[in-house]
Amino acid sequence: AQLSARAEAAAVLERRMAAMEAILSARRSSEGLSVEGPPAQRGAGAEGRFLVSGGTGTGPAAGSGYEIILQAFNWESCKQNWYSILKEQVSEFGESGFTSIWLPPFTDSVSAQGYLPRDLYCFDTKYGSESELRDMIKLIDSKGLKAIADVVINHRCAHYQDDQGRWNRFGGRLAWDQRAICSNNPAFGGAGGLDTGDSYDAAPNIDHTQDFVRKDLKEWLKYARRSLGFHGWRFDYVKGYSGKFTREYIDASVPELAVGEYWDSCDYTDGVLDYNQDKHRQRTVDWCDATGGTSAAFDFTTKGILQEAVGRNERWRLVDAQGRPPGVVGIWPSRAILFIENHDTGSTLGHWPFPRNHLQEGYTYILTHPGTPCVFYDHYYQNDNGLRECIISLIRIRKRAGIHSRSRVKVLKAASEVYAAMIDDSVCMKIGHGDFTPDQHTGQWTLETSGSNFAVWLNSKAAAHAKL
C-alpha cells in the first residue's frame, strides 16, 4: 500500500511538472503556440490541430462516429468453416448493437490465418469459399451492418522462385516480378525502390512507390468494394509503408470506414511502463496525419496503459498531465479505435494479453469513452463472470446516451483503486474497487449496470436529449 501511494504521488508530481513545462514552452513562443515544435503542439490537441492547420480528411476514418465494431474472428477461426458459422450469428450481432463486422483476411494465403497473402484475386480461403464469402457479406449488408475487410498489402508471397532460389515471381492475375519488391529486401531479390516503412522479414515487402503496384492495388480494392461488397478496410501492418499510400488507396476505393494497425512498442523503463506515453501516441497520430486524416488507427497506447492500470492497481495512469485520457483518444478521438484484445494480443497467441480478471473494467472504459470501440469475438461469447451480458449492457447504454467518437470526457478521479469519468454530461462511469458515486447536483443519475469493479450511471435528463 505504501509503495502504491508513493507511485501515485510520483505520478501526480510528474503531471504537474509536465503541465508547467508546457506552459513555459508556450510562453516562449508568440501567441502561445510553438512555431516549429512537434505537430501535437500546434493547436488544442490533434483534433483541433488538424483542422487549424488546414487539414481536410477526404476519407471516412472511423465512419459515422457512432460505429461499434466487432472483430468477428480469432487466431483459430481458420480451422472451421468460419463463414458458415458467422452467417448463423449475424442477426445476433445486429441485435446486440454492433454496426460493423471486421472479417478475417479474404484472399489466398500461404498461412492458414491469411496474413501471408499470395493470389489477391483468389477468394477461396480456410475460412470458406468465395461463394460463402459473398453470401455472408450480402447477409451482413441486409442487416444494416458494415462488412470490414482485413487488408494485407504490406507484403505478398510469391508463387515461384527465380534461378537463385528466391521467391520473387508472382502468379495469378497480378503477375508481378522482382520490381514489385523493395530493394532493401535482399532475401527475396527485390529490384524496386527502398522500403518506405519498417521491414517485414517473413515475406517480400511490396514497393508501394511503383506506379504499377499502386494501380493494381487500387483496382483490387475497388473490386473488393464493388463486387464482393465490403464496406470498409482494416489495413494490416501499416508501419511497413508510408501512410500517404494508404490515403491514395482510400481515396481510390471510397470505403465507409478505414482503420490502420499501427502497432508500436510502448515506452518502458527497467521493464515498467512509463507514465508518460505522449511520444508513443504521437507516432500513431503522425501516421493518421500521413493519411491526410482519411484513416483511423487502433489505439495501442490506450490498451497498454489501461491493462497496466487495472492489472497493477495503478488507475492513476488513466489521465495525462493535461487531465485528458492518456491514449490517442485523448488528443484525436475521432481517429482512435479503442480495443482491449485482438487475434494477435489475445486468442491462442497471447502476445500482449489484457488481464483476464479485469475484462469487465476494460470494456466499461472503451464502451463509455469517446473514440470508436472494438469488441473481440472471444469476449463477446465469454460467459465467465457475466462478461457477455456486461458488454451487451454497455453497448445499450452507449447507444441510449448517444456517445460518439468526439464525445467530451471529464476525468473526475484517477487514483490507484478507482478511476471515474463523466462523458457528455450524460454518463458517469467508474472502474476499480474504490468508492465513487456521481454528484447528484450534476444530474439525475441512475445506476444502469454494475459488477465486479465497475459501475455506470445514466443521467436521465441528459439522455432524453441524446441522439439514439
Sequence and secondary structure as in RCSB ss.txt:
>XXXX:A:sequence
AQLSARAEAAAVLERRMAAMEAILSARRSSEGLSVEGPPAQRGAGAEGRFLVSGGTGTGPAAGSGYEIILQAFNW
ESCKQNWYSILKEQVSEFGESGFTSIWLPPFTDSVSAQGYLPRDLYCFDTKYGSESELRDMIKLIDSKGLKAIAD
VVINHRCAHYQDDQGRWNRFGGRLAWDQRAICSNNPAFGGAGGLDTGDSYDAAPNIDHTQDFVRKDLKEWLKYAR
RSLGFHGWRFDYVKGYSGKFTREYIDASVPELAVGEYWDSCDYTDGVLDYNQDKHRQRTVDWCDATGGTSAAFDF
TTKGILQEAVGRNERWRLVDAQGRPPGVVGIWPSRAILFIENHDTGSTLGHWPFPRNHLQEGYTYILTHPGTPCV
FYDHYYQNDNGLRECIISLIRIRKRAGIHSRSRVKVLKAASEVYAAMIDDSVCMKIGHGDFTPDQHTGQWTLETS
GSNFAVWLNSKAAAHAKL
>XXXX:A:secstr
 HHHHHHHHHHHHHHHHHHHHHHHHHHTSGGG  SSS GGGTTTHHHHHHHHTT    S TTTTS   EEE   T
TGGGS HHHHHHTTHHHHHHHT  EEE    S BSSTTSSSB  TT   BTTB HHHHHHHHHHHHHTT EEEEE
E  SB   SEE TTS EEE  SSS   GGGB TT GGGT  S   SS   TTS BB TT HHHHHHHHHHHHHII
III   EEEES GGGS HHHHHHHHHHH  SEEEE       EETTEE S  HHHHHHHHHHHHHTTT  EEE H
HHHHHHHHHHHTT GGGGS TTSS SSGGGT GGGEEE S  TTTSTTT SS   GGGHHHHHHHHHHSSSEEEE
EHHHHT  GGGHHHHHHHHHHHHHHHT  TT  EEEEEE SS EEEEETTTEEEEESSS     GGG  EEEEEE
ETTEEEEEEHHHHTTS  
